[in-house]
Amino acid sequence: MKIWVDAGACPVVVKEILFRVANRAGVYTTLVANQFLKTPNSKNIGFLQVMSRFDVADDEILRRLEPVDLVITSDITLASEVIDKQGLALSPRGELFTRENIRGRLNIRDFLDTIRSSGVNTGGPLALTKQDRKAFADQLDKVLAKKI
């Protein structure tokens, strides 16, 4: 198992959790983004910089993804494609996306896109809470315990 991080919008605190887990569990973790990101000097952590165009990071993750790899992303479309390729997708808030819940999440995303396109400001995502960070770390540990 490898961990791929859709790193452009991934919160710093989540990246820090991932860095600790990569070293503790020995799971190779690659951050993928269209701008340079500093990563710790570690044999278990890598960085892949891609061109700055729409969905290039997502496409690169999907191209390299193998079944049972884990992708950290808040992008519902990417999560759906990861699941279709038999990978695992986990949000920075600790939600494990599955075949059972991804369609509902896609419907909500589409509904919100429709509302925004009609001019309604729906706001951005809420700040990550301590509970979100704990939920992420707990779910990450569960996933790793099953796959290692």
C-alpha positions as CSV (number, residue, x, y, z in Angstrom):
1,M,0.0,0.0,0.0
2,K,1.1,3.5,-0.8
3,I,-0.5,6.8,0.3
4,W,-1.2,9.5,-2.3
5,V,-2.1,13.0,-1.1
6,D,-4.0,15.5,-3.3
7,A,-1.9,18.0,-1.6
8,G,-2.8,21.4,-3.1
9,A,-5.7,21.9,-0.7
10,C,-4.8,19.4,2.0
11,P,-4.6,21.1,5.4
12,V,-1.1,21.4,6.9
13,V,-2.2,19.6,10.1
14,V,-3.3,16.6,8.0
15,K,0.0,16.6,6.2
16,E,1.8,16.6,9.5
17,I,-0.2,13.6,10.7
18,L,0.6,11.8,7.4
19,F,4.3,12.5,7.8
20,R,4.3,11.0,11.3
21,V,2.4,7.9,10.1
22,A,4.6,7.5,7.0
23,N,7.7,7.2,9.2
24,R,6.1,5.3,12.0
25,A,4.3,2.7,9.8
26,G,6.9,2.7,7.0
27,V,4.2,3.5,4.4
28,Y,5.5,5.4,1.4
29,T,3.5,8.7,1.1
30,T,3.6,10.9,-1.9
31,L,2.3,14.5,-2.0
32,V,1.1,15.6,-5.4
33,A,0.6,19.3,-6.2
34,N,1.1,21.9,-8.9
35,Q,3.3,24.0,-6.7
36,F,6.4,23.2,-4.7
37,L,5.7,21.9,-1.2
38,K,8.3,21.3,1.4
39,T,8.4,17.8,2.8
40,P,10.5,16.3,5.6
41,N,13.7,14.5,4.6
42,S,12.5,10.9,4.8
43,K,12.8,7.7,2.8
44,N,9.0,7.3,3.3
45,I,7.9,10.7,2.0
46,G,8.0,12.0,-1.5
47,F,6.7,14.9,-3.5
48,L,5.6,15.0,-7.1
49,Q,5.1,18.4,-8.7
50,V,2.8,18.5,-11.7
51,M,1.9,21.2,-14.3
52,S,-0.5,23.9,-13.1
53,R,-3.6,23.0,-15.1
54,F,-7.0,21.8,-14.1
55,D,-7.1,18.2,-12.7
56,V,-3.5,17.4,-13.6
57,A,-2.7,16.3,-10.0
58,D,-5.8,14.2,-9.9
59,D,-5.0,12.6,-13.3
60,E,-1.4,11.8,-12.1
61,I,-2.6,10.2,-8.9
62,L,-5.1,8.1,-10.9
63,R,-2.4,7.1,-13.4
64,R,-0.1,5.8,-10.6
65,L,-2.7,4.4,-8.3
66,E,-2.7,0.7,-7.7
67,P,-5.6,-1.3,-6.0
68,V,-5.5,-0.9,-2.2
69,D,-3.5,2.3,-2.4
70,L,-5.0,5.1,-0.2
71,V,-5.7,8.6,-1.6
72,I,-6.2,11.6,0.8
73,T,-8.5,14.1,-0.9
74,S,-11.6,16.3,-0.4
75,D,-12.3,16.1,-4.1
76,I,-15.4,14.0,-4.4
77,T,-14.9,13.3,-8.1
78,L,-11.4,12.1,-7.5
79,A,-12.6,9.9,-4.6
80,S,-15.2,8.3,-6.9
81,E,-12.6,7.5,-9.5
82,V,-10.2,6.1,-6.9
83,I,-13.0,3.8,-5.7
84,D,-13.7,2.7,-9.3
85,K,-10.0,1.7,-9.6
86,Q,-10.3,-0.3,-6.3
87,G,-8.3,2.2,-4.3
88,L,-9.3,3.7,-1.0
89,A,-10.2,7.4,-0.5
90,L,-10.2,9.3,2.8
91,S,-11.1,12.9,3.3
92,P,-9.0,15.2,5.6
93,R,-12.0,15.2,7.9
94,G,-11.8,11.4,8.4
95,E,-14.6,10.3,6.1
96,L,-13.8,7.1,4.3
97,F,-15.5,7.2,0.9
98,T,-17.0,3.9,-0.1
99,R,-19.1,2.5,-3.0
100,E,-22.1,2.9,-0.6
101,N,-21.6,6.6,0.2
102,I,-19.9,8.1,-2.8
103,R,-23.0,8.5,-5.0
104,G,-24.8,10.5,-2.3
105,R,-21.7,12.7,-1.9
106,L,-21.6,13.3,-5.7
107,N,-25.3,14.2,-5.7
108,I,-24.7,16.8,-2.9
109,R,-21.7,18.2,-4.7
110,D,-23.8,18.5,-7.9
111,F,-26.7,20.2,-6.0
112,L,-24.3,22.7,-4.4
113,D,-22.7,23.4,-7.8
114,T,-26.2,24.2,-9.2
115,I,-27.0,26.5,-6.4
116,R,-23.7,28.3,-6.8
117,S,-24.2,28.7,-10.5
118,S,-27.5,30.5,-9.8
119,G,-25.6,33.1,-7.9
120,V,-26.0,31.9,-4.3
121,N,-22.9,32.1,-2.2
122,T,-22.7,28.8,-0.3
123,G,-19.4,29.8,1.5
124,G,-16.3,27.6,1.7
125,P,-15.6,24.6,3.9
126,L,-15.5,25.1,7.6
127,A,-12.1,25.2,9.4
128,L,-10.8,21.8,10.5
129,T,-11.6,21.2,14.1
130,K,-9.8,19.0,16.7
131,Q,-12.6,16.5,16.3
132,D,-11.9,16.4,12.5
133,R,-8.2,15.9,13.1
134,K,-8.9,13.1,15.5
135,A,-11.4,11.5,13.1
136,F,-8.8,11.6,10.3
137,A,-6.0,10.1,12.5
138,D,-8.4,7.4,13.8
139,Q,-9.7,6.4,10.4
140,L,-6.1,6.4,8.9
141,D,-5.0,4.1,11.7
142,K,-8.0,1.7,10.9
143,V,-7.2,1.7,7.2
144,L,-3.5,1.0,7.8
145,A,-4.2,-1.8,10.3
146,K,-6.3,-3.6,7.7
147,K,-3.8,-3.2,4.9
148,I,-0.4,-3.6,6.4
